[in-house]
Amino acid sequence: MPATEWRYLGISSAALLGIVLIINWGYAVFLTRYEANFGKYQVDYKWSLIQQPDRECQVLILGDSSGDQGVVPEIIYKNTGLTALNTCTFGDLLLVDDVWMLERYLELHQPPRYLVLVHVYDIWSRGNPETGSLQQIPLSIASWRQRSSLGLIDWKWLGQVWLNQQLPIISRRYTLDMFRKDPFVFFDEYSITRHAQRYDSFGFRACQEAMPEMVRKDREDHLEQLKEQKETLSDLNRSAFARLVDLCQQNQIRLVVFNSPLDAELAGSDSFQEYSARLRSLLNIEVKQLPLDAIVDEIFKVSPSELERVDHVTRPAAERYTMFVAEKLNELERRAPSLN
């Protein structure tokens, strides 16, 4: 090939690369204002809470979306005098996100007095986390190297994290696809400002509307799954929970594990009670070295008139559930006020 053609090819390739990089940069700026994937926003927001220097708290609340919409930090404070922060995300991240979030919190702050863990019961048996969402956690590569691997983090994982961070035009195409689908709805529905308005300043997101019919269908699905349930505690969640217990023991943190608020009929079913008893037995083995009882046996039951799904409560029920959590914390304070 003649030199002029090589030169033309080089210039064309460089120009094309430059255009791609400019588009990628523009899309990255766009994503600071709009996000169609609420789960991505949720993870970013909750991680931003723990990484702010003024967000040290006495009660750190970790868990899934049932805790995100179920525990009101301001009510914890009013009833216990303990400052609280709700950093719950969503269930597909399993307990993996809980471990990494606590590790990061301890790198930046003094240990909390309590770690409150809130999960719906069926999270514990799951063994396959949503890795795509976990890889979107906003951490530098250096910080990722400091996380417990839990059998997940390797060079391929870090490579994908790097690509996610550097090439959002590829890794976060969903937002772009939703924009193309209906731009007029997009700008109103998916702005970061709109997402932020759903949260209070301590990480609580209220569920506004009960949906009894959806709860009924959700309950039927859960009862069917319980009939076929073979595993109670997955290996991955067992490892993650053991890591949480170790971190609590090393840092003198009081661990308290709650089941999420739950539809009363589901909670009263024989299949749920059998599963719940097996789960409590397994978890109690993991926490036997801790100085206080860490597993709360009682299930907070809610009627469908105050539920969006079997484990997602409306604001009034969330306030009562938080009172229930606060009462348990006060009991622990009375039993061992100077443990840490």
Secondary structure, DSSP 8 states (H G I E B T S, - for coil): --HHHHHHHHHHHHHHHHHHHHHHHHHHHHHTTB-S-HHHHHHHHHHHHHTSTT---SEEEEE-HHHHTT--HHHHHHHHS--EEE----GGGTTHHHHHHHHHHHHHS---SEEEEEE-GGGTT-----HHHHTTS---HHHHTTS--TTT-SHHHHHHHHHHHH-HHHHTHHHHHHHHH-HHHHHHHSBHHHHHTTB-TTS-B-B----HHHHHHHHHHHHHHHHT---SS-HHHHHHHHHHHHHHHHTT-EEEEEE--EEHHHHTSHHHHHHHHHHHHHHHHHTTTSSS--B-----EE-GGGEEETTEEBHHHHHHHHHHHHHHHHHHHHH-TT--
